[in-house]
Amino acid sequence: MKIAVVGTGYVGLVSGTCFAETGNQVTCVDIDEAKVVKMKNGQIPIYEPGLEAVFTRNIKNERLHFTTELKEGIKGAEVIFLALPTPPGGDGKADLSFVLKVAKDLSTIIENYTVIVDKSTVPVGTAEKVHNVLKENLSEDLFDVVSNPEFLREGVAVQDFMKPERVVIGTSSDSAWKVMQRLYEPFVRQGNPIIRMDERSAELTKYAANAFLATKITFMNEIANLCEKVGANVDHVRIGIGTDSRIGKRFLFPGVGYGGSCFPKDVQALHMTSDEYGYNFNIIESVMEVNNKQKMVIANKIKTQFGDDLSGKKIGIWGLSFKPNTDDIREAPAIYTLHALLEANAEIIVHDPEAMENIEQIFGTKIKYSKDHIGVLDGIDALAIMTEWNVFRTPDFALMHQKMKNPYIFDGRNLYEAKTMKKHGFHYESIGRVPVKL
C-alpha cells in the first residue's frame, strides 16, 4: 500500500518506519526543512532503541521517503496518517490547530478516495471535526476519517508497533474498515485482535488507557508515602498485591511520579473533557494533584536533610529523561527537581546517557554536565537518582563512597537494597522504604 504520514515526531516517525518495514511505500511529511534533510540523509532525529536499524534499512530499500511538500507526500496514498502535535492549550484543552490546519489543506488536494487517520492522541469528537473541515472543500465520497490511537511505550516502541497487543480502529465506514484491516493484518499474525468500534469510543479508549495506568502508578506512590510513615516496606507490599491476578505486577513500582509526552497530557485532557461534559472526574483530579507533589519528593528529602538553603552544597543527579531508553524529557520529574534545587541555591552536576542535550536547552550553564555518571560523583554532598538507566544499577559502591564528599544518596527509583547501602556506609533514602541513616 502507499501511505503518507504527516508529522515526523515520535509517533509519526515510528509509525511510518514500521509500516515501511512490512513492504508499504511510505512518505513522511514535515514542515521542518532541516529535519527532513537530515532524515533523507539517514539521520534519525530521536533516540529510540531498535528504530535506527529499521529506519536505515527502509531508506536504503527505497520504501521510506521524506518531503516538506504535503501535495507531493500524499500523491497516490490510500491512507494518510495525521501524527501531529496536540499540546495542551492555555485552557488545558488539547490544541487541535495543527490537525485541523492539515485537514483543511488536504481538502483542497485529495483527488481519489482516501482514508484519513487520526493517529495523534485527540479529544473525543475530533474525528467529526476533521470530517467537517474536509467536507468544506471535498466530496464526502472521497474520504473517510478514522480514529486509530497509538499505544507505544517509549523505549520499546518498535516492538510495540510490530507486535501490538491490540489495534483499535474507530470507524463507522465499512470501506475504511477494510482498508485498515488490510494495512494492519501483517502486524497481528499471532492472533492479537484488531478491534473495531465507533470513532468516539476509540478516541476515549486512548485516554482511558493512559489515565488508568497513571492512576495505578499514582496509587502505588501514595502507598509508598504511607509506608514511609508507618515503617513498612513498599517492595513487600508491591509483591503482595501484584501477585493478585486481578491487579497484576506491572505499573506498581513507586517513584518520583510519571512524566513523558503521554500520561500528563492525556490525563489532563481527559479531565478537561469530563469538565466540558459536566462530569466531575474525582479520581483524575486526585491523580494529577498527587503526581505534581510526587515530582518534588526527592528535592524535599534533600532539603529536609540539609536545610531549605542549599548554598555551598553540591548535588549530583543521575538520570534526566522521564524514563530509561529515551532522550525524552517532557514533564520529566528531573526537571522539577532541578528547578527546586536551583531555587535553593545548590550547585548541580548531572549525567544522563541520552538526554543531556535536551536538558542543556532548558538549563544552559546554570548546571554542570558530566560525560559519564562516575564524573558526577567528584566532591558532591549528595546524589539524586531520577531515572533507572541500566548503567546505574550495579555501580562500584566503594568507588562512589571514595569520590563523594558526603555519602548521601536519595534514590527516586529504588535501585538498591537498604542492607547493601548500609554495608557500604551510605546514608540512603528511597521511596516507600525505611531509610538507612549514618
CORGIVEN-V118058 format. One record per residue. PHI is phi in radians with two decimals (NA if undefined). PSI is psi in degrees with one decimal (* if undefined). OMEGA is omega in whole degrees, -180 to 180 (NA if undefined). Layout:
# CORGIVEN-V118058
phi: (PHI & PHI)
psi: (PSI & PSI)
omega: (OMEGA & OMEGA)
This chain:
# CORGIVEN-V118058
phi: (NA & -1.78 & -2.22 & -2.05 & -2.16 & -1.70 & 1.88 & -2.07 & -1.31 & -1.00 & -1.19 & -1.11 & -1.24 & -1.11 & -1.08 & -1.06 & -1.13 & -1.25 & -1.10 & -1.14 & -1.09 & -1.65 & 1.73 & -1.34 & -1.61 & -2.12 & -2.07 & -1.74 & -2.00 & -2.60 & -1.42 & -1.42 & -1.10 & -1.10 & -1.14 & -1.11 & -1.04 & -1.08 & -1.15 & -1.06 & -1.55 & 1.49 & -1.67 & -1.48 & -1.50 & -2.25 & -1.73 & -2.64 & -0.92 & 1.52 & -1.33 & -1.04 & -1.13 & -1.20 & -1.00 & -1.13 & -1.08 & -1.37 & -1.17 & -1.05 & -1.52 & 1.02 & -1.87 & -2.13 & -2.26 & -2.43 & -2.73 & -1.71 & -1.71 & -1.07 & -1.07 & -1.15 & -1.18 & -1.68 & -1.00 & 1.37 & -1.27 & -1.44 & -2.33 & -2.10 & -1.62 & -1.72 & -2.04 & -1.90 & -1.13 & -2.29 & -1.21 & -1.13 & -1.41 & -1.09 & -1.62 & 1.60 & -1.35 & -1.11 & -1.48 & -1.69 & -1.08 & -1.16 & -1.11 & -1.24 & -1.13 & -1.17 & -1.05 & -1.11 & -1.11 & -1.11 & -1.11 & -1.77 & -2.21 & -1.23 & -2.01 & -2.19 & -0.94 & -2.45 & -1.63 & -1.71 & -2.01 & -1.38 & -1.66 & -1.12 & -1.34 & -2.32 & -1.15 & -1.01 & 1.74 & -1.16 & -1.01 & -1.17 & -1.13 & -1.09 & -1.01 & -1.16 & -1.17 & -1.11 & -1.31 & -1.09 & -2.19 & -2.33 & -1.11 & -1.18 & -1.45 & -1.74 & -2.76 & -2.32 & -1.91 & -2.10 & -1.76 & -2.36 & -1.11 & -1.71 & -2.26 & -1.52 & -1.75 & -1.05 & 1.80 & -2.39 & -1.16 & -1.11 & -1.07 & -1.09 & -1.28 & -1.27 & -2.32 & -1.23 & -1.17 & -2.80 & -2.09 & -1.81 & -2.11 & -1.75 & -2.77 & -1.74 & -1.79 & -1.14 & -1.12 & -1.13 & -1.05 & -1.13 & -1.12 & -1.21 & -1.04 & -1.08 & -1.18 & -1.64 & -0.94 & -1.10 & -1.60 & -2.20 & -1.17 & -1.45 & 1.85 & -1.18 & -1.44 & -1.77 & -1.78 & -1.69 & -2.68 & -1.29 & -1.09 & -1.15 & -1.15 & -1.12 & -1.10 & -1.28 & -1.01 & -1.06 & -1.11 & -1.11 & -1.10 & -1.18 & -1.17 & -1.15 & -1.13 & -1.10 & -1.16 & -1.11 & -1.06 & -1.17 & -1.04 & -1.18 & -1.14 & -1.12 & -1.08 & -1.08 & -1.10 & -1.20 & -0.99 & -1.10 & -1.24 & -1.70 & 1.45 & -1.65 & -1.96 & -1.11 & -1.10 & -1.18 & -1.10 & -1.02 & -1.17 & -1.09 & -1.62 & -1.24 & -1.39 & -1.37 & -1.08 & -1.25 & -1.80 & 1.50 & -1.53 & -1.47 & 1.12 & -1.98 & -1.55 & -1.27 & -3.03 & -1.80 & 1.69 & -1.52 & -2.52 & 1.66 & -1.49 & -1.87 & -0.98 & -1.04 & -1.18 & -1.29 & -1.11 & -1.12 & -1.14 & -1.12 & -1.10 & -1.15 & -1.10 & -1.11 & -1.08 & -1.04 & -1.71 & 1.31 & -1.98 & -1.56 & -1.53 & -1.08 & -1.07 & -1.11 & -1.04 & -1.16 & -1.03 & -1.12 & -1.12 & -1.14 & -1.13 & -1.07 & -1.21 & -1.14 & -1.10 & -1.71 & -1.11 & -1.26 & -1.04 & -1.17 & -1.12 & -1.13 & -1.24 & -1.11 & -1.34 & -1.92 & 1.82 & -1.19 & -1.72 & -1.73 & -0.98 & 1.49 & -1.76 & -1.88 & -1.97 & -1.73 & -2.26 & -1.80 & 1.69 & -2.21 & -1.22 & -1.23 & -2.73 & -1.25 & 1.14 & -2.70 & -1.76 & -1.33 & -1.98 & -1.07 & 0.99 & -1.17 & -0.95 & -1.04 & -1.12 & -1.14 & -1.14 & -1.06 & -1.04 & -1.14 & -1.23 & -1.15 & -1.10 & -1.56 & 1.29 & -1.33 & -1.57 & -2.26 & -2.28 & -2.29 & -2.62 & -2.53 & -1.05 & -2.33 & -1.75 & -1.09 & -1.11 & -1.15 & -1.17 & -1.11 & -1.15 & -1.61 & -1.80 & 0.92 & -1.56 & -1.19 & -2.25 & -1.85 & -2.18 & -1.94 & -1.25 & -2.52 & -1.28 & -1.21 & -1.12 & -1.15 & -1.36 & -1.06 & 1.23 & -1.45 & -1.53 & -2.83 & -2.04 & -1.91 & -1.85 & -1.98 & -2.43 & -1.56 & -1.08 & -1.02 & -1.12 & -1.58 & -1.34 & -2.27 & -1.36 & -1.44 & -1.13 & -1.11 & -1.14 & -1.02 & -1.07 & -1.18 & -1.40 & -1.32 & -1.17 & -2.23 & -1.47 & -1.92 & -2.17 & -2.04 & -1.76 & -1.44 & -2.24 & 0.94 & -1.33 & -2.09 & -1.54 & -1.03 & -1.13 & -1.17 & -1.20 & -1.13 & -1.04 & -1.62 & 1.40 & -1.75 & -1.44 & -2.31 & -2.11 & -2.18 & -1.94 & 1.39 & -2.33 & -1.11 & -1.22 & -1.72 & -1.96 & -1.28)
psi: (155.4 & 125.1 & 142.8 & 140.0 & 116.6 & 113.5 & 124.2 & 40.9 & -161.0 & -51.5 & -46.1 & -42.9 & -42.7 & -45.2 & -50.1 & -43.0 & -43.3 & -34.7 & -39.0 & -33.6 & -26.1 & 16.0 & -0.4 & 156.0 & 116.6 & 130.7 & 124.2 & 133.7 & 132.7 & 144.8 & -11.7 & 101.7 & -43.1 & -39.9 & -42.2 & -41.6 & -45.0 & -44.2 & -38.0 & -30.2 & 9.4 & 13.5 & 120.1 & 131.6 & -6.6 & 160.9 & 119.7 & 115.4 & 131.3 & -14.2 & -39.4 & -41.4 & -42.0 & -41.8 & -50.9 & -42.7 & -41.6 & -26.3 & -46.0 & -38.9 & 8.3 & 38.1 & -13.1 & 120.8 & 161.8 & 144.2 & 158.9 & -6.0 & 114.8 & -44.6 & -41.7 & -41.3 & -32.7 & -1.8 & 119.7 & 1.9 & 135.0 & -30.3 & 134.1 & 117.7 & 131.2 & 104.0 & 64.9 & 158.4 & 140.8 & 62.6 & 158.0 & 133.9 & -174.2 & -26.3 & 3.5 & -15.2 & 152.0 & 132.8 & 112.9 & 11.0 & -38.4 & -43.9 & -47.7 & -30.8 & -44.6 & -37.8 & -42.1 & -42.1 & -41.4 & -32.3 & -18.3 & -5.4 & -12.6 & 133.9 & -29.1 & 166.2 & 128.0 & 141.1 & 119.7 & 123.2 & 123.1 & 103.0 & -25.4 & 154.5 & 116.7 & 153.8 & 160.7 & 131.3 & -3.8 & -39.4 & -38.4 & -39.4 & -43.2 & -43.1 & -44.8 & -36.1 & -43.2 & -40.3 & -7.6 & -33.6 & 1.3 & 136.3 & 137.5 & -15.2 & -1.4 & 0.8 & 156.8 & 147.9 & 127.9 & 143.3 & 121.8 & 77.7 & 149.6 & 150.5 & 47.4 & 137.2 & 123.2 & 136.6 & -28.8 & 31.5 & -38.3 & -45.3 & -43.5 & -38.6 & -43.6 & -28.6 & 69.5 & 145.7 & -33.2 & 155.8 & 126.7 & 123.8 & 115.3 & 106.8 & 142.2 & 2.6 & 124.2 & -35.5 & -47.0 & -38.3 & -42.8 & -39.5 & -45.0 & -36.3 & -47.2 & -38.1 & -40.3 & -11.3 & -38.8 & -19.1 & -9.2 & 34.4 & -19.1 & -0.6 & 0.1 & 149.0 & 148.6 & 114.6 & 122.5 & 136.8 & 177.7 & 164.4 & -43.2 & -38.6 & -38.2 & -42.4 & -41.4 & -29.9 & -42.6 & -49.7 & -41.0 & -41.2 & -50.3 & -37.2 & -37.1 & -44.2 & -40.2 & -36.6 & -40.4 & -44.3 & -46.1 & -39.5 & -42.9 & -34.2 & -37.5 & -42.7 & -40.6 & -43.6 & -37.5 & -37.4 & -41.4 & -35.0 & -40.4 & -5.0 & 24.2 & 171.0 & 115.4 & -27.5 & -40.6 & -42.2 & -43.2 & -46.0 & -39.4 & -36.5 & -28.1 & -22.2 & -5.1 & 117.4 & -22.8 & -21.6 & -50.2 & 161.2 & -20.2 & 150.1 & 30.2 & 11.9 & 119.8 & 160.1 & -144.2 & 24.0 & 159.0 & 152.6 & -152.7 & -173.7 & -15.4 & -62.0 & -52.8 & -45.8 & -41.7 & -37.7 & -43.0 & -42.2 & -38.2 & -38.4 & -43.0 & -38.5 & -43.5 & -39.4 & -43.2 & -34.3 & 12.4 & 25.9 & 128.9 & 100.2 & 83.4 & -40.0 & -44.7 & -39.4 & -43.2 & -39.9 & -46.8 & -42.6 & -47.1 & -41.3 & -38.4 & -39.8 & -38.6 & -30.0 & -19.5 & 2.8 & -38.6 & -43.4 & -39.7 & -38.4 & -40.8 & -43.1 & -31.4 & -36.7 & -42.0 & -8.4 & 160.0 & -26.9 & 112.3 & 21.1 & 132.2 & -4.0 & 134.8 & 119.2 & 129.3 & 146.6 & 126.9 & 117.7 & 125.5 & -30.2 & 159.4 & -19.1 & 164.5 & 164.0 & 31.2 & 156.9 & 11.8 & 122.6 & 9.8 & 123.4 & 25.7 & 133.0 & -29.8 & -34.1 & -44.5 & -38.1 & -43.2 & -46.4 & -43.8 & -41.1 & -36.9 & -40.2 & -26.7 & 8.3 & 22.7 & 150.9 & 133.7 & 137.8 & 137.2 & 160.1 & 139.5 & 138.3 & -26.0 & -21.9 & 10.2 & -44.3 & -40.6 & -40.1 & -37.7 & -30.0 & -24.3 & -46.0 & -16.7 & -128.8 & 7.4 & -23.9 & 167.1 & 155.9 & 135.8 & 140.1 & -17.9 & 167.1 & -26.1 & -35.6 & -20.3 & -28.1 & -18.5 & 111.2 & 17.3 & 153.4 & -21.8 & 151.3 & 129.4 & 129.6 & 118.2 & -18.5 & 136.6 & 55.2 & 144.5 & -33.6 & -18.3 & -6.6 & -34.2 & 66.5 & 168.7 & 98.1 & -34.9 & -42.9 & -40.4 & -48.4 & -37.8 & -39.7 & -32.1 & 140.4 & -45.1 & 131.9 & 63.1 & 124.6 & 129.1 & 104.1 & 106.9 & 0.6 & 6.7 & 49.3 & -27.1 & 159.6 & 141.3 & -41.2 & -32.8 & -43.8 & -35.9 & -41.4 & -36.9 & 3.9 & 31.9 & 146.9 & 119.1 & 118.6 & 130.5 & -155.5 & 115.4 & 18.0 & 154.1 & 127.4 & 153.5 & 118.4 & 149.2 & *)
omega: (175 & -173 & 172 & 176 & -179 & -176 & -179 & 169 & -175 & -177 & -177 & -177 & 178 & -179 & -179 & -179 & -178 & 174 & 178 & -178 & 179 & 172 & 178 & 171 & -172 & 172 & 178 & -177 & 177 & -179 & -179 & -174 & -178 & 179 & 180 & 178 & 180 & -179 & 176 & 179 & 176 & 180 & -178 & -173 & 180 & 173 & 176 & -177 & 177 & -175 & -174 & -179 & 180 & 178 & -178 & -178 & -176 & 170 & -180 & -179 & 174 & 173 & -177 & -173 & -177 & 178 & 173 & -176 & -177 & -178 & 178 & -175 & -175 & -176 & 178 & -177 & 174 & -178 & 175 & 178 & 174 & -178 & -171 & -180 & 173 & -175 & 176 & 175 & -179 & 180 & -180 & 180 & 178 & 180 & -177 & -173 & 180 & -179 & -177 & 177 & 179 & 177 & 178 & 178 & -180 & -176 & -178 & -174 & 177 & -176 & -178 & -179 & -176 & 174 & 179 & -172 & 171 & 178 & 176 & 173 & -172 & -180 & 177 & 180 & -177 & 180 & 178 & 179 & 178 & 178 & -178 & 177 & -178 & -174 & 176 & -178 & -170 & 177 & -176 & 177 & 180 & -179 & 165 & 178 & -176 & 170 & -178 & -176 & 178 & 179 & -176 & 174 & 177 & -177 & 177 & -172 & -180 & 178 & 180 & -178 & -176 & 179 & -176 & 174 & 175 & 173 & -179 & 180 & 177 & 179 & 174 & -177 & 177 & 180 & 179 & 179 & 180 & 178 & -178 & 175 & -179 & -179 & -173 & -178 & 179 & -176 & -175 & -177 & 179 & 173 & 177 & -168 & 162 & -171 & 178 & 176 & 177 & -173 & -177 & 178 & 178 & 179 & -179 & 179 & 179 & 180 & -179 & -179 & -178 & 180 & 179 & 179 & 177 & 178 & 180 & 177 & -176 & 177 & -179 & 176 & 176 & 177 & 179 & 179 & 177 & 177 & 180 & -179 & -173 & 179 & 177 & -180 & -176 & 178 & 178 & 179 & 180 & 179 & -178 & 179 & -176 & 178 & 172 & -174 & 178 & -178 & 179 & -173 & -170 & 178 & 177 & -180 & -179 & -180 & -174 & 178 & 179 & 176 & 178 & -174 & -171 & -170 & -178 & -177 & -175 & 177 & 179 & -179 & 177 & 177 & 180 & 178 & 180 & 176 & -178 & -179 & 174 & 180 & -180 & -176 & -171 & -178 & -178 & 177 & 180 & 179 & -180 & -179 & -179 & -178 & 177 & 178 & -176 & 179 & -178 & -170 & -179 & 177 & 180 & 178 & 180 & -179 & 175 & -179 & -171 & -177 & -178 & 177 & -177 & 177 & -180 & 179 & 179 & -177 & 175 & 179 & 172 & 175 & -178 & 179 & -176 & 176 & 179 & 177 & 173 & 173 & -176 & 179 & -179 & -179 & 179 & 177 & 180 & -180 & 180 & 178 & 179 & 179 & -178 & -179 & 177 & 177 & 178 & 174 & 177 & 168 & -171 & 172 & -171 & 169 & 171 & -178 & -175 & -168 & -174 & -178 & -180 & 178 & -179 & 178 & 179 & -170 & 177 & -177 & 178 & 178 & 178 & -175 & 179 & -178 & 175 & -174 & 179 & 180 & 178 & -167 & -172 & 172 & -178 & 177 & 180 & 176 & 174 & 179 & -172 & -179 & -173 & 174 & -178 & -177 & 180 & -168 & -177 & -179 & 174 & -174 & 179 & 178 & 178 & -179 & -179 & -175 & -176 & 176 & 176 & -172 & -180 & 178 & 177 & -169 & 180 & -178 & 176 & -177 & -171 & 177 & -178 & -178 & 177 & -179 & 177 & 179 & -177 & 172 & 179 & 160 & -170 & 176 & -180 & -176 & 175 & 179 & 179 & -178 & 171 & -176 & 179 & NA)
